[in-house]
Amino acid sequence: MQAPPEPKSFWSQTRRETAQFLHASGSCAETIRTLAWEKTSMGAISQWDPGLVSTLNLMLDTRFAMFLTWGPDNCLLYNDAYAPVLSGKSSCMGRSFESVFPEAWERTGPLLREALGGKSIYLEDFQVPLERDGRLSDTWWSFCYSPIRSESGTISGVLGVVHETTRRVLAERALRSSETAFRYVADKVPALMWRSDPQGRLEWVNQRLEDFTAASQLPGARWDDLVHPEDRSLGAALHRACVVDGRPFEAQQRLRRDDGAYRWHLVRAQQVFDDAGRLVIWCGSAVDIDDWRAAADEISERDGRFHEILHAPASLMWSADVASRRIEGLNPVFRASWALPSGATSMRWEDWVATLLPDDRGAMLAVFDRVAAGDTLHWDFRGEAPDGTPRWFHATAFPIPDRHGAITKIGGLLVEMTRRTDARVYIVDASDSEPLHRALPGDVYKIRRFDDLSVFLSVSDDLLPGVVMIGPSAPLPQIVAAAPSLKTTAARLPWIVVGTLDNQLGDVVLLMKHGASNVLPADAPGEIYRAAVQAALPLHAPTPAPSGRPSAQQRIAELSLRERQVLEGLVAGGTNKSIAQKLGLSPRTVETYRAQLMDRLGVRTLAELLRVAADA
């Protein structure tokens, strides 16, 4: 017969019996079953109140984060879902709530006391400082605290159901901050911004759009209500095309301001689609380009005039680098006709001057250094066509300072003159030689006649530069006697003798030695006379831009007030349109005044008109 089994200890028996009431599985349930509760303020597990055990079974069976506190020390018990809240904290089961969460007690302690007083508590997004994994940070929770009653009906504990909302709270806070920042930026950006539904009804606008249109006009308004009627059809067609192919909308449209005026804007809008590919909203912006459009129109008109000058074969625009002294023609088509290399090649100023007539080279060489020193010069010079025909040019050169004021480049304009409009011819002839007078018509040359050589010599010092034609009536001895006086003024009054040439060759040589530019037969063809005059005409040496009161200023002084106003607008670079707006005229009227100005000032082109005005 076997001996009876050894009796088990009392505590092992009762703990096992009580633990049988814990039906849940999991890490926390196992910890509760095996913990030496008799060493805690809660006492042996066999002595636990049935109300506590019932609530404990409920808590352990749920997968929602829950905890409960029990007894005067608020001993903590919790389920597996609550364990992550305790990250970094050790041996928490059965300890007082305050010792587990000392950092949170100031916030949670009063709530636990209220629940122990019989009040159920529900809070959303409640801020609690919490230390996890050794790091203290602010956290947010939505939770419910409910009182737990013992078997006798007294409140002995609190059941907590918690859900952490930290991520959502921080995300919403960041979103609000982002929305605030976006609103601030949207209100400060120099553009009209809006959001509309797929039909174009405005749902949101920034402050600038409110100010532009007056806020009272916006509720329920459609974007097209702000667009100029003439721009709507094109905008609608483009809008439909963008919906079909998904590309952004972009167009220049006139938008109505609160005072009824329309201003040009560059309008851009982007569609936003949902996951199903349906268009849900339009987001757009509009930048004011009205001033830019006006300036572009004016530049376009001005550029057209510049293009005409640049492509005129009778003119050359050039620039030169001061350091390298290399000149480059800016008219690519006509460089070769001005003895400049084609393409992007440049040449030295001295090499270009060497292509001119020898008599003009000295003055032209000095031009570069004078302009590089800051002078603006005007002068005439001569050239020669391949067939030997003389060519006359008017030149302007000016310094081009950089942004620091240093003159690193110079530039200029060369204009070929089909005839010397200022060419003066002094005819000394009592015989009224018909071939001579017919060859030099008054509509081509400024003619002044003298019957006697002595009369001419008496006033020659006061005459403007020109060519002296001594006709057949002047006897050779008188010409030879006057030669010393003629020679002293030959630089500005070169003289040509026209005679029968019955004299000996020695007489011709004698006249040339005394300074005659040429000796021509009285019956020479007219083109011979004209070629000799053109070849002998004195150059206008390079001179600074005039600063006195030339005849141009006298002519401008005779203009009417309206003519001067139009001229001032042209000098300022204005177009017919801009001048008309300023003066309250039509562009056609301004064009009429411009033609009238050119006629009264004796010019044929706008460039000449501006030069006369600049000289004045």
Backbone torsions as a table, in degrees:
resi	resn	phi	psi	omega
1	MET	NA	128.2	-175.9
2	GLN	-79.0	151.0	177.4
3	ALA	-73.9	146.9	179.3
4	PRO	-63.2	147.7	-179.0
5	PRO	-63.0	150.9	-179.9
6	GLU	-69.4	130.3	-179.1
7	PRO	-66.0	139.5	178.3
8	LYS	-76.7	161.7	-178.0
9	SER	-67.0	154.6	-178.1
10	PHE	-63.3	-44.6	-175.9
11	TRP	-68.4	-36.3	177.8
12	SER	-65.5	-38.3	-178.8
13	GLN	-67.7	-48.6	-176.0
14	THR	-70.3	-35.3	-179.6
15	ARG	-65.7	-40.4	179.9
16	ARG	-66.6	-38.5	-179.5
17	GLU	-66.4	-43.0	-179.4
18	THR	-69.5	-40.0	-178.7
19	ALA	-62.5	-20.9	177.8
20	GLN	-65.2	-20.1	177.6
21	PHE	-75.3	-16.2	179.1
22	LEU	-86.9	99.8	-175.0
23	HIS	-84.1	-17.8	-172.7
24	ALA	-73.9	156.9	173.2
25	SER	-111.1	171.7	178.7
26	GLY	122.0	169.3	-175.3
27	SER	-63.0	-46.7	-177.1
28	CYS	-67.9	-38.4	178.5
29	ALA	-62.0	-41.2	179.3
30	GLU	-66.9	-37.6	178.0
31	THR	-63.3	-41.2	179.9
32	ILE	-64.8	-39.5	-178.4
33	ARG	-64.5	-36.6	-170.4
34	THR	-100.2	-8.2	-177.0
35	LEU	-72.1	141.0	179.6
36	ALA	-78.4	80.2	-174.9
37	TRP	-66.9	-22.7	-178.9
38	GLU	-65.4	-17.2	178.2
39	LYS	-91.1	3.5	179.3
40	THR	-111.1	172.8	179.8
41	SER	-70.2	-13.2	179.1
42	MET	-78.8	-18.1	178.2
43	GLY	80.2	-179.1	-176.7
44	ALA	-60.0	143.9	-177.2
45	ILE	-62.7	-26.1	179.6
46	SER	-68.9	-18.5	-178.0
47	GLN	-96.4	3.6	-175.8
48	TRP	-67.0	145.3	-179.1
49	ASP	-67.4	136.1	178.2
50	PRO	-54.7	-33.6	177.9
51	GLY	-63.5	-39.0	177.3
52	LEU	-64.6	-46.5	-177.6
53	VAL	-61.7	-40.7	179.8
54	SER	-62.4	-46.6	179.8
55	THR	-66.9	-35.9	-179.8
56	LEU	-63.9	-43.5	177.2
57	ASN	-60.7	-41.0	178.5
58	LEU	-61.4	-45.1	-177.4
59	MET	-65.2	-44.3	-176.3
60	LEU	-69.5	-26.1	-178.5
61	ASP	-79.8	-15.6	-176.6
62	THR	-92.7	154.9	177.4
63	ARG	-102.3	7.4	174.7
64	PHE	-91.9	142.5	-176.1
65	ALA	-62.1	118.0	-179.1
66	MET	-141.0	153.4	172.6
67	PHE	-143.9	165.0	171.0
68	LEU	-142.0	150.5	173.8
69	THR	-116.2	150.9	-175.9
70	TRP	-146.5	143.1	173.9
71	GLY	83.5	175.7	-176.8
72	PRO	-64.5	-23.5	-180.0
73	ASP	-92.0	2.6	-177.8
74	ASN	52.4	53.0	179.7
75	CYS	-65.2	138.3	-171.8
76	LEU	-95.4	130.3	168.8
77	LEU	-130.3	147.9	-174.1
78	TYR	-155.9	165.7	-179.2
79	ASN	-101.5	178.8	-176.8
80	ASP	-62.5	-35.1	-178.2
81	ALA	-66.6	-24.0	-179.3
82	TYR	-85.6	-17.1	-173.3
83	ALA	-55.9	-38.8	179.6
84	PRO	-60.2	-23.7	178.3
85	VAL	-63.2	-28.2	-175.4
86	LEU	-94.2	18.1	-176.5
87	SER	-53.5	126.6	-179.5
88	GLY	88.9	-9.2	178.0
89	LYS	-101.5	142.5	-175.5
90	SER	-120.0	153.4	175.6
91	SER	50.2	54.0	-176.2
92	CYS	-89.5	-25.5	-175.0
93	MET	-64.9	125.3	177.4
94	GLY	88.7	-10.1	177.9
95	ARG	-81.7	162.1	179.4
96	SER	-67.6	147.1	-178.9
97	PHE	-58.6	-39.3	-177.8
98	GLU	-65.8	-37.9	-179.1
99	SER	-73.0	-28.3	178.0
100	VAL	-75.7	-40.3	-177.2
101	PHE	-122.0	63.8	179.9
102	PRO	-64.3	-32.6	-177.8
103	GLU	-70.8	-22.0	-177.0
104	ALA	-104.5	-4.0	-171.7
105	TRP	-62.5	-35.8	-179.1
106	GLU	-61.6	-31.6	-179.6
107	ARG	-89.9	-38.1	-173.0
108	THR	-94.8	-26.2	-177.8
109	GLY	-55.8	-49.5	179.8
110	PRO	-59.9	-34.0	-179.7
111	LEU	-69.6	-40.0	176.6
112	LEU	-62.3	-40.8	179.7
113	ARG	-64.1	-38.0	177.8
114	GLU	-64.0	-41.6	179.3
115	ALA	-65.9	-38.9	176.3
116	LEU	-65.9	-20.5	176.2
117	GLY	-84.0	0.7	175.6
118	GLY	103.9	7.3	-176.6
119	LYS	-105.8	125.5	174.4
120	SER	-79.1	139.8	-174.3
121	ILE	-125.7	133.9	174.5
122	TYR	-132.0	126.9	180.0
123	LEU	-135.8	146.0	176.8
124	GLU	-115.9	140.4	175.9
125	ASP	50.2	48.4	-179.6
126	PHE	-85.2	128.8	-176.2
127	GLN	-82.5	130.3	-179.8
128	VAL	-138.3	125.8	172.9
129	PRO	-73.0	132.8	-174.2
130	LEU	-142.3	134.9	177.2
131	GLU	-100.2	120.4	177.6
132	ARG	-133.1	132.0	-178.3
133	ASP	54.0	38.4	176.2
134	GLY	77.5	8.8	-177.6
135	ARG	-123.4	123.1	179.3
136	LEU	-88.8	129.8	179.5
137	SER	-151.4	160.9	176.3
138	ASP	-78.5	134.8	176.8
139	THR	-130.5	162.2	-179.1
140	TRP	-129.9	142.9	-173.5
141	TRP	-140.6	146.3	165.0
142	SER	-110.9	129.5	-174.1
143	PHE	-154.7	165.6	176.0
144	CYS	-132.0	128.0	174.7
145	TYR	-108.1	125.2	179.8
146	SER	-125.9	139.9	178.7
147	PRO	-70.4	146.0	175.9
148	ILE	-113.5	128.6	-179.0
149	ARG	-99.5	144.9	176.8
150	SER	-79.4	179.0	-179.8
151	GLU	-61.5	-25.7	-179.6
152	SER	-84.9	-7.2	178.8
153	GLY	96.9	-3.7	178.5
154	THR	-84.9	151.8	179.8
155	ILE	-81.2	116.3	-176.5
156	SER	-118.9	-6.9	-177.6
157	GLY	-161.4	-179.2	-179.3
158	VAL	-134.5	134.8	173.8
159	LEU	-102.2	126.7	179.9
160	GLY	-115.0	128.2	174.1
161	VAL	-112.4	118.4	-170.6
162	VAL	-126.4	152.0	174.6
163	HIS	-144.6	122.2	-178.4
164	GLU	-78.0	132.3	-179.3
165	THR	-119.6	18.6	-174.9
166	THR	-56.5	-48.0	-177.8
167	ARG	-60.0	-45.4	-178.9
168	ARG	-64.7	-43.5	-179.0
169	VAL	-61.3	-46.2	-180.0
170	LEU	-65.7	-37.6	178.7
171	ALA	-65.2	-43.4	178.8
172	GLU	-65.3	-38.3	178.3
173	ARG	-64.1	-43.1	178.3
174	ALA	-64.2	-37.6	178.8
175	LEU	-65.0	-43.7	178.5
176	ARG	-62.8	-40.4	178.1
177	SER	-64.6	-40.7	178.9
178	SER	-65.2	-42.1	178.6
179	GLU	-64.2	-39.2	177.6
180	THR	-64.2	-44.0	179.2
181	ALA	-64.6	-41.5	178.8
182	PHE	-62.7	-43.6	179.9
183	ARG	-62.3	-40.2	179.3
184	TYR	-63.3	-47.5	-179.5
185	VAL	-64.4	-43.0	-178.9
186	ALA	-61.9	-33.7	179.6
187	ASP	-78.5	-24.1	-177.3
188	LYS	-94.5	-24.1	-177.2
189	VAL	-64.5	140.2	-177.5
190	PRO	-78.2	61.9	-179.4
191	ALA	-155.8	156.0	172.2
192	LEU	-86.7	128.8	-177.8
193	MET	-127.4	146.9	-178.0
194	TRP	-157.7	165.9	171.0
195	ARG	-132.3	137.2	-178.8
196	SER	-135.5	163.3	174.7
197	ASP	-78.5	175.2	-177.0
198	PRO	-58.1	-25.1	179.7
199	GLN	-86.4	-0.9	177.2
200	GLY	92.4	6.9	177.3
201	ARG	-77.0	129.0	-175.2
202	LEU	-71.4	128.3	178.0
203	GLU	-107.6	-28.5	179.6
204	TRP	-152.3	142.0	175.8
205	VAL	-138.9	154.6	176.4
206	ASN	-85.2	174.5	-174.4
207	GLN	-63.2	-35.6	-178.5
208	ARG	-64.9	-37.9	177.9
209	LEU	-69.6	-37.4	175.2
210	GLU	-60.3	-45.4	-179.3
211	ASP	-67.2	-34.8	-176.6
212	PHE	-69.6	-40.5	-173.4
213	THR	-102.8	-11.9	-170.1
214	ALA	78.8	119.1	-172.2
215	ALA	-57.6	-28.6	-177.0
216	SER	-65.1	-20.3	-178.5
217	GLN	-85.5	-11.1	-167.6
218	LEU	-86.9	-38.2	-175.7
219	PRO	-54.9	121.4	178.3
220	GLY	76.3	1.5	-177.3
221	ALA	-75.8	153.5	173.0
222	ARG	-100.2	153.4	-179.3
223	TRP	-58.3	-40.1	-178.4
224	ASP	-62.2	-20.8	178.3
225	ASP	-64.3	-23.2	-179.2
226	LEU	-90.6	-13.1	-172.9
227	VAL	-88.2	143.7	177.7
228	HIS	-59.1	136.6	-177.8
229	PRO	-52.9	-35.4	-178.1
230	GLU	-71.3	-17.4	-177.7
231	ASP	-99.2	-5.5	-172.4
232	ARG	-72.9	-42.4	-174.8
233	SER	-64.0	-44.8	177.6
234	LEU	-64.4	-40.3	178.5
235	GLY	-63.7	-39.6	179.8
236	ALA	-65.4	-41.6	179.4
237	ALA	-64.2	-42.7	178.4
238	LEU	-66.1	-36.8	178.9
239	HIS	-61.8	-44.9	179.8
240	ARG	-64.2	-40.1	179.3
241	ALA	-64.7	-37.1	179.5
242	CYS	-67.6	-36.1	178.5
243	VAL	-64.7	-37.8	-177.6
244	VAL	-70.2	-49.2	-174.0
245	ASP	-99.4	-3.1	174.6
246	GLY	78.7	3.8	179.9
247	ARG	-79.4	156.8	179.8
248	PRO	-65.3	153.1	176.6
249	PHE	-86.4	133.6	175.5
250	GLU	-148.6	126.6	-179.9
251	ALA	-160.5	157.1	172.2
252	GLN	-96.4	120.8	-176.4
253	GLN	-133.9	151.7	174.1
254	ARG	-92.4	127.0	-178.0
255	LEU	-112.0	142.1	-176.6
256	ARG	-81.6	126.8	176.3
257	ARG	-83.9	169.1	-176.6
258	ASP	-63.1	-22.6	178.8
259	ASP	-90.7	6.5	178.5
260	GLY	92.6	-11.2	179.6
261	ALA	-77.5	149.2	178.5
262	TYR	-106.5	139.1	176.5
263	ARG	-129.3	142.1	179.9
264	TRP	-70.2	137.5	177.3
265	HIS	-135.6	148.1	169.0
266	LEU	-91.4	111.0	-173.0
267	VAL	-102.8	127.9	175.6
268	ARG	-128.7	141.8	178.0
269	ALA	-147.4	147.7	-178.3
270	GLN	-126.4	134.6	177.0
271	GLN	-77.8	150.6	173.1
272	VAL	-124.0	124.4	-176.9
273	PHE	-109.7	152.1	175.1
274	ASP	-85.8	-176.9	-176.4
275	ASP	-63.2	-24.5	180.0
276	ALA	-87.1	1.1	179.5
277	GLY	85.3	11.9	179.5
278	ARG	-88.2	138.9	176.7
279	LEU	-70.2	126.1	-177.6
280	VAL	-113.2	-37.7	179.4
281	ILE	-149.1	161.6	167.7
282	TRP	-113.6	135.0	172.8
283	CYS	-116.9	128.2	-173.8
284	GLY	-141.7	167.0	176.0
285	SER	-144.1	157.1	178.7
286	ALA	-141.9	125.4	-179.5
287	VAL	-107.7	130.7	-179.8
288	ASP	-67.5	120.0	178.1
289	ILE	-123.7	19.9	-176.1
290	ASP	-61.3	-47.4	179.3
291	ASP	-64.9	-37.4	178.1
292	TRP	-64.3	-41.1	178.6
293	ARG	-62.7	-44.6	-179.8
294	ALA	-62.4	-43.4	179.5
295	ALA	-66.0	-39.1	-179.8
296	ALA	-64.6	-40.7	177.5
297	ASP	-62.0	-43.2	-179.7
298	GLU	-65.9	-42.5	178.6
299	ILE	-63.7	-38.6	179.9
300	SER	-62.2	-43.6	178.6
301	GLU	-65.8	-42.7	179.8
302	ARG	-67.0	-37.7	179.3
303	ASP	-65.4	-32.7	176.4
304	GLY	-62.0	-42.3	178.1
305	ARG	-66.4	-41.5	178.6
306	PHE	-62.8	-38.3	179.3
307	HIS	-62.1	-38.8	178.7
308	GLU	-62.7	-42.6	179.5
309	ILE	-66.8	-43.7	-175.5
310	LEU	-64.2	-30.7	-176.7
311	HIS	-103.5	15.3	175.3
312	ALA	-83.4	121.6	-177.3
313	PRO	-65.3	-17.4	-178.5
314	ALA	-89.5	10.1	179.6
315	SER	-140.2	153.4	178.0
316	LEU	-136.1	125.0	170.9
317	MET	-98.2	136.2	-176.1
318	TRP	-140.1	159.5	172.5
319	SER	-140.8	155.6	-179.1
320	ALA	-142.5	143.9	176.4
321	ASP	-85.4	127.1	-175.6
322	VAL	-65.1	-41.9	-175.9
323	ALA	-66.1	-45.4	-176.7
324	SER	-91.6	-13.0	-178.8
325	ARG	58.6	34.2	-179.7
326	ARG	-104.5	134.3	-177.2
327	ILE	-107.5	142.8	179.7
328	GLU	-136.8	129.9	176.2
329	GLY	-76.9	137.0	-179.0
330	LEU	-93.0	-5.3	174.3
331	ASN	-95.6	94.9	-172.4
332	PRO	-60.9	-29.3	-175.2
333	VAL	-75.7	-32.0	-169.1
334	PHE	-111.2	15.2	-178.9
335	ARG	-60.0	-43.2	-174.6
336	ALA	-61.9	-37.4	-178.1
337	SER	-69.7	-11.2	177.5
338	TRP	-109.3	19.4	177.7
339	ALA	64.8	25.4	175.3
340	LEU	-106.3	146.7	-179.6
341	PRO	-65.8	149.0	179.4
342	SER	-79.6	174.3	-179.1
343	GLY	70.6	-151.2	-177.0
344	ALA	-92.7	7.4	-176.7
345	THR	-74.6	141.7	175.9
346	SER	-113.1	170.7	176.7
347	MET	-141.5	159.0	-179.2
348	ARG	-68.7	147.1	180.0
349	TRP	-56.2	-43.5	-178.2
350	GLU	-62.9	-36.2	179.5
351	ASP	-69.3	-35.5	178.7
352	TRP	-71.0	-41.9	179.2
353	VAL	-60.3	-31.2	-179.6
354	ALA	-64.4	-16.7	178.4
355	THR	-83.6	-7.0	-178.8
356	LEU	-87.1	173.7	177.2
357	LEU	-64.4	142.9	-175.2
358	PRO	-55.1	-37.5	-176.5
359	ASP	-66.1	-21.0	-174.5
360	ASP	-98.4	-8.4	-170.0
361	ARG	-69.2	-38.4	-177.4
362	GLY	-60.4	-47.2	179.6
363	ALA	-64.7	-38.0	-178.3
364	MET	-69.1	-34.6	178.2
365	LEU	-63.5	-36.0	-178.3
366	ALA	-74.0	-20.9	-177.1
367	VAL	-59.2	-45.0	-173.6
368	PHE	-56.0	-50.4	-175.9
369	ASP	-68.9	-34.2	179.5
370	ARG	-67.7	-41.7	179.4
371	VAL	-71.1	-39.4	177.4
372	ALA	-62.4	-23.8	177.6
373	ALA	-84.5	-5.7	175.2
374	GLY	119.6	-3.4	-179.8
375	ASP	-80.2	148.9	167.2
376	THR	-108.2	124.5	-171.4
377	LEU	-120.7	148.6	171.5
378	HIS	-125.9	137.0	177.4
379	TRP	-163.4	166.7	175.5
380	ASP	-112.9	149.7	173.4
381	PHE	-149.2	168.1	-174.5
382	ARG	-111.8	151.4	172.4
383	GLY	-134.6	-173.2	-177.6
384	GLU	-144.5	127.9	177.2
385	ALA	-72.6	163.6	179.2
386	PRO	-55.4	-30.2	180.0
387	ASP	-85.5	5.6	178.6
388	GLY	91.7	-4.0	-180.0
389	THR	-69.2	132.2	179.8
390	PRO	-69.4	145.3	176.6
391	ARG	-123.4	141.0	-179.1
392	TRP	-114.9	141.3	-177.3
393	PHE	-133.6	145.6	169.6
394	HIS	-109.7	134.1	-174.5
395	ALA	-125.5	146.1	172.0
396	THR	-132.0	135.6	177.1
397	ALA	-134.0	143.4	-174.9
398	PHE	-147.3	152.3	177.5
399	PRO	-77.4	152.1	177.3
400	ILE	-124.9	96.6	-179.6
401	PRO	-76.2	152.3	173.8
402	ASP	-83.9	-174.1	-174.2
403	ARG	-68.4	-14.0	176.5
404	HIS	-96.1	-0.4	178.7
405	GLY	93.7	-5.1	179.4
406	ALA	-79.6	138.4	-179.2
407	ILE	-85.8	101.6	-179.6
408	THR	-103.9	-16.6	179.3
409	LYS	-139.2	155.6	169.2
410	ILE	-127.7	158.3	-179.4
411	GLY	-143.9	173.5	179.8
412	GLY	-174.1	177.0	-179.4
413	LEU	-134.5	128.6	174.6
414	LEU	-111.4	131.1	-179.4
415	VAL	-126.3	125.6	176.5
416	GLU	-82.4	133.2	179.5
417	MET	-101.7	125.8	179.7
418	THR	-66.5	-24.8	174.5
419	ARG	-154.0	157.4	177.1
420	ARG	-81.4	98.3	-177.9
421	THR	-67.6	-17.2	178.4
422	ASP	-106.4	12.4	-177.1
423	ALA	-69.9	123.3	179.6
424	ARG	-107.4	137.4	177.0
425	VAL	-126.9	125.3	177.9
426	TYR	-105.0	110.9	-179.0
427	ILE	-95.3	118.9	177.3
428	VAL	-106.7	99.0	-174.6
429	ASP	-164.7	123.5	178.3
430	ALA	-89.8	-11.5	-174.1
431	SER	-86.5	-8.5	-177.2
432	ASP	54.5	53.1	-176.7
433	SER	-58.2	116.9	-174.6
434	GLU	-64.9	-45.5	179.6
435	PRO	-60.3	-38.6	-178.6
436	LEU	-67.1	-46.2	-177.9
437	HIS	-70.6	-33.9	179.0
438	ARG	-70.1	-32.4	-178.7
439	ALA	-74.3	-21.6	-178.0
440	LEU	-120.9	76.5	-175.7
441	PRO	-69.7	151.9	-177.6
442	GLY	-69.7	-18.6	178.8
443	ASP	-81.8	-9.1	177.9
444	VAL	-106.2	-39.1	-177.8
445	TYR	-121.3	152.7	172.5
446	LYS	-87.8	103.0	-171.5
447	ILE	-95.9	136.8	170.0
448	ARG	-135.3	131.8	-173.3
449	ARG	-108.1	144.2	173.8
450	PHE	-131.5	134.4	-179.8
451	ASP	-80.8	-21.4	-174.1
452	ASP	-138.5	140.8	-178.6
453	LEU	-63.4	-35.1	-179.7
454	SER	-66.4	-35.8	177.8
455	VAL	-65.2	-42.0	177.8
456	PHE	-60.8	-45.3	-177.5
457	LEU	-64.4	-28.7	-178.6
458	SER	-68.9	-22.2	-177.9
459	VAL	-117.5	1.6	-171.9
460	SER	-60.7	-31.6	-179.1
461	ASP	-65.5	-22.0	-176.9
462	ASP	-100.1	1.3	-176.4
463	LEU	-85.1	148.7	174.3
464	LEU	-73.3	159.2	-178.8
465	PRO	-56.6	142.0	179.6
466	GLY	-179.3	-175.4	-179.3
467	VAL	-106.0	134.2	178.4
468	VAL	-98.6	120.8	176.4
469	MET	-106.5	109.4	-180.0
470	ILE	-93.2	111.9	-172.5
471	GLY	-77.3	-179.8	-174.8
472	PRO	-64.2	-19.9	-175.8
473	SER	-74.1	-16.3	-178.5
474	ALA	-82.5	121.0	-179.8
475	PRO	-69.4	149.9	-176.5
476	LEU	-58.4	-43.7	179.9
477	PRO	-60.0	-36.9	179.5
478	GLN	-66.2	-38.4	179.6
479	ILE	-66.4	-42.7	-179.7
480	VAL	-64.4	-38.6	179.4
481	ALA	-66.3	-33.5	-178.7
482	ALA	-85.5	-7.9	-174.4
483	ALA	-55.4	-43.0	179.3
484	PRO	-59.2	-39.7	178.3
485	SER	-68.6	-40.1	178.7
486	LEU	-65.0	-34.3	-177.3
487	LYS	-67.6	-33.5	-178.5
488	THR	-67.8	-24.5	-179.1
489	THR	-108.7	9.1	-173.4
490	ALA	-63.8	-25.1	-178.7
491	ALA	-63.1	-37.0	179.0
492	ARG	-110.2	-13.2	178.3
493	LEU	-131.4	66.7	177.5
494	PRO	-60.4	146.8	-173.7
495	TRP	-125.0	142.1	-178.4
496	ILE	-123.9	134.9	179.7
497	VAL	-101.6	128.8	176.5
498	VAL	-113.5	118.2	-177.6
499	GLY	-148.2	-172.9	-178.3
500	THR	-79.7	-15.9	-177.5
501	LEU	58.9	27.0	171.4
502	ASP	-78.4	-10.0	-178.7
503	ASN	-69.9	163.0	177.0
504	GLN	-68.1	153.7	177.4
505	LEU	-55.7	-30.5	179.0
506	GLY	-63.9	-31.8	177.5
507	ASP	-67.8	-39.2	178.4
508	VAL	-62.9	-43.4	179.4
509	VAL	-64.1	-37.6	179.5
510	LEU	-61.9	-43.4	179.5
511	LEU	-63.7	-41.5	-179.8
512	MET	-66.2	-37.0	178.3
513	LYS	-66.6	-30.8	179.1
514	HIS	-80.3	0.9	172.5
515	GLY	112.7	5.0	178.6
516	ALA	-63.7	135.8	177.9
517	SER	-73.0	-30.5	-178.9
518	ASN	-165.0	159.8	173.2
519	VAL	-129.9	118.5	-172.3
520	LEU	-120.0	150.1	175.5
521	PRO	-72.3	150.2	-177.6
522	ALA	-67.6	-23.9	-178.1
523	ASP	-103.8	23.0	-179.8
524	ALA	-69.0	151.5	175.9
525	PRO	-61.7	155.6	-177.6
526	GLY	-58.7	-36.8	-178.0
527	GLU	-65.6	-25.8	176.8
528	ILE	-67.6	-44.3	177.8
529	TYR	-60.5	-47.5	-175.8
530	ARG	-65.1	-40.5	178.6
531	ALA	-63.6	-39.5	179.4
532	ALA	-66.2	-39.9	178.5
533	VAL	-65.0	-46.5	-179.9
534	GLN	-59.5	-40.4	-178.9
535	ALA	-70.0	-30.1	-175.5
536	ALA	-91.6	-16.9	-176.5
537	LEU	-54.2	131.4	-179.0
538	PRO	-70.7	145.0	176.7
539	LEU	-72.9	153.9	165.8
540	HIS	-88.9	112.6	-179.4
541	ALA	-64.7	152.4	177.2
542	PRO	-56.5	123.2	-179.7
543	THR	-130.2	150.2	176.8
544	PRO	-60.6	157.4	176.6
545	ALA	-55.1	133.5	-174.8
546	PRO	-60.9	142.9	179.0
547	SER	-122.6	-2.8	179.6
548	GLY	-88.6	-148.1	178.4
549	ARG	-115.0	83.7	179.9
550	PRO	-74.3	176.6	-178.2
551	SER	-61.7	-28.5	178.3
552	ALA	-59.9	-40.4	179.3
553	GLN	-66.6	-36.2	178.0
554	GLN	-65.1	-39.7	178.8
555	ARG	-67.3	-40.2	178.9
556	ILE	-65.1	-34.5	179.0
557	ALA	-63.4	-22.9	-178.9
558	GLU	-86.0	-4.5	-179.6
559	LEU	-71.7	156.7	174.8
560	SER	-73.7	167.0	-179.8
561	LEU	-59.2	-44.9	-178.2
562	ARG	-65.9	-38.7	178.2
563	GLU	-63.6	-40.2	178.8
564	ARG	-66.8	-37.0	178.7
565	GLN	-63.6	-42.2	178.2
566	VAL	-65.9	-41.2	179.0
567	LEU	-62.8	-41.5	178.5
568	GLU	-62.3	-39.2	177.3
569	GLY	-64.6	-39.4	178.0
570	LEU	-66.2	-42.1	179.2
571	VAL	-62.7	-34.2	179.7
572	ALA	-76.2	-0.6	178.6
573	GLY	89.8	12.7	-178.3
574	GLY	-72.9	155.6	174.5
575	THR	-96.8	168.2	177.0
576	ASN	-54.8	-39.5	-177.3
577	LYS	-67.1	-48.2	-177.3
578	SER	-68.5	-37.1	177.9
579	ILE	-66.3	-40.5	179.5
580	ALA	-62.2	-42.8	178.5
581	GLN	-62.0	-40.9	-178.1
582	LYS	-68.3	-37.7	-175.3
583	LEU	-96.0	-3.8	-179.6
584	GLY	73.7	32.9	-179.8
585	LEU	-117.1	174.2	172.9
586	SER	-90.7	152.2	177.2
587	PRO	-57.0	-33.9	178.8
588	ARG	-64.8	-38.8	178.2
589	THR	-65.7	-40.3	177.5
590	VAL	-61.6	-40.1	178.6
591	GLU	-62.1	-38.8	177.4
592	THR	-62.6	-44.7	178.3
593	TYR	-62.5	-37.5	-179.0
594	ARG	-64.0	-43.9	177.4
595	ALA	-63.3	-38.7	179.1
596	GLN	-65.0	-39.0	177.8
597	LEU	-62.0	-45.4	-178.4
598	MET	-63.0	-35.8	178.5
599	ASP	-69.8	-44.6	-176.7
600	ARG	-69.3	-32.1	-179.0
601	LEU	-92.1	-0.2	174.6
602	GLY	71.0	35.9	178.8
603	VAL	-119.2	160.7	-176.7
604	ARG	-112.2	-19.8	-177.3
605	THR	-128.8	161.8	177.6
606	LEU	-64.2	-36.3	178.8
607	ALA	-61.0	-41.8	178.1
608	GLU	-66.3	-38.0	178.5
609	LEU	-61.3	-45.0	179.7
610	LEU	-66.9	-34.2	178.3
611	ARG	-66.7	-41.1	177.3
612	VAL	-61.4	-42.7	179.7
613	ALA	-65.3	-40.4	179.0
614	ALA	-65.6	-41.0	178.7
615	ASP	-64.0	-29.8	-178.7
616	ALA	-78.8	NA	NA
